[in-house]
Amino acid sequence: MDRVTDGFGAESPQSLPAGFDPSARGPLDRGTAIAVLHRADDLLEADDAPHALALYSRTIGTSDRDVSAAGFYGVGNALFRMDREDEALKAWEQAATIGETPVTYRAWRQVAAARVRSGDLSGAIDAYRECERRAPREHKAEIASRLGWLSKETGNAKAAGKYFARSRGDTLPTFLTYLIIAVTSITSLAAMAGGHVVFGQYIPSALEQQLELNKFAVAQGEFYRLLSVTLVHDPNDIFHLLFNMYALWYAGVLVERMYGSVLMALFYVLCGVAASVASYVFGGAASSVGASGAIFGLFGVVLVATRYHHAVLDRQSRAVASQVGMLIVLNLVLGFSGIFNVDNSAHIGGLLAGIWLAVVIPPTQVQTLASGWQGVRGAARGRTQLVGIRVLGVAALAAVIVAGVVVGTSQWNNPRPFNGTGFVPSSPAARAAPAAQSQLAIR
């Protein structure tokens, strides 16, 4: 039941004065008027529309615009219950046009629906456009979808396509993905250009050595390398950079459409760091370079968002999403085949992080199967629960990352006696470091 007073926030209704007569005339103070509206809401919920109509009517014309608009809105609701829809439409139009009030958005929705029922599709489009301007975030996709169907019904295919795209979130700018690609490409190319050959051996540039995932350097406190590794690629193979940037574009644009730029940035950073921590704990001693750990995380996000949350996407996005599972399997098989010196730990760590984040955080910029069925009255409670789940989910992943850093640092930076004369790191991988330092793992 849509209560008129839902828009008045935390204002507590006072009791109606003893012997209150709704047929009397004269000004009402705000407290009394809100009490009248609450009583009218109760009567309408009890299917006593005539008495509710009398109380709603009593608040019309008061000096408080919010109260007066609410009165008109309530009158429209009561008249609609009494099958007097033409009169109800006029009351809703008064509520919608009296000014910006707590009921303006809801009044425009009622106007739009009434115009659809009467066959006035052009008028309904105008009303839904007013709704779109005022709609809360969780309703915008629904309103855009209705505008799409009305535009299609009236023969405006171009507008229909625009509104349907907006309902899916496809019109959101995906600048962050392109910004990451640009920054990564520039940094990687600069690092490649600084390398040189000495006595037939390639020496990476200072920039490459400064940003790569060097486990011994991380153990000495250079934790920035857990993320900076995503900015540099194999200095001997330009295709490593090109392939990763194509994969980033392939998955990143879709993730940004489904989640927006802020969550896309959060996913990329957390998956990149989680991938590095997995390599730090389970990988070998060789330094590693590349962004594919973070990209695997984005693949995991797409996989879960489309198959678990069932995000509503356009045809092109669905085609991209349908191939993600195969790409994950193919890349993992290639990594474990031994053909390339791949940092498999980083790939798996990033993938698991992305899957986890997408499980706890459903898409926020497009409709999903669940959000499409969510009731309006449960929206506020749903938002609160969603925020709590997001915070707990991200905190859990952050805790795992921190624990991994502690374990990895202990392995790479905690020596123990050997032969009474020297020391070796406690980790078997770290003890193999002298033979592995000349290699470079790609990711």
Sequence and secondary structure as in RCSB ss.txt:
>XXXX:A:sequence
MDRVTDGFGAESPQSLPAGFDPSARGPLDRGTAIAVLHRADDLLEADDAPHALALYSRTIGTSDRDVSAAGFYGV
GNALFRMDREDEALKAWEQAATIGETPVTYRAWRQVAAARVRSGDLSGAIDAYRECERRAPREHKAEIASRLGWL
SKETGNAKAAGKYFARSRGDTLPTFLTYLIIAVTSITSLAAMAGGHVVFGQYIPSALEQQLELNKFAVAQGEFYR
LLSVTLVHDPNDIFHLLFNMYALWYAGVLVERMYGSVLMALFYVLCGVAASVASYVFGGAASSVGASGAIFGLFG
VVLVATRYHHAVLDRQSRAVASQVGMLIVLNLVLGFSGIFNVDNSAHIGGLLAGIWLAVVIPPTQVQTLASGWQG
VRGAARGRTQLVGIRVLGVAALAAVIVAGVVVGTSQWNNPRPFNGTGFVPSSPAARAAPAAQSQLAIR
>XXXX:A:secstr
   GGGGGTT       TT  TT  S   HHHHHHHHHHHHHHHHTT HHHHHHHHHHTTT S HHHHHHHHHHH
HHHHHHTT HHHHHHHHHHHHHS S TTHHHHHHHHHHHHHHHT HHHHHHHHHHHHHH  HHHHHHHHHHHHHH
HHHTT HHHHHHHHHHHHTTTS  HHHHHHHHHHHHHHHHHHHT EEETTEEE  HHHHHHSB HHHHHTT TTH
HHHGGG   TT HHHHHHHHHHHHHHHHHHHHHH HHHHHHHHHHHHHHHHHHHHHHS SSEEE SHHHHHHHHH
HHHHHHHTS B   HHHHHHHHTHHHHHHHHHHHHHHTSS B HHHHHHHHHHHHHHHHHS  SSS BTTGGG  
STTHHHHHHHHHHHHHHHHHHHHHHHHHHHHHHHHHHH EEEETTTEEEESSHHHHTHHHHTT EEE 
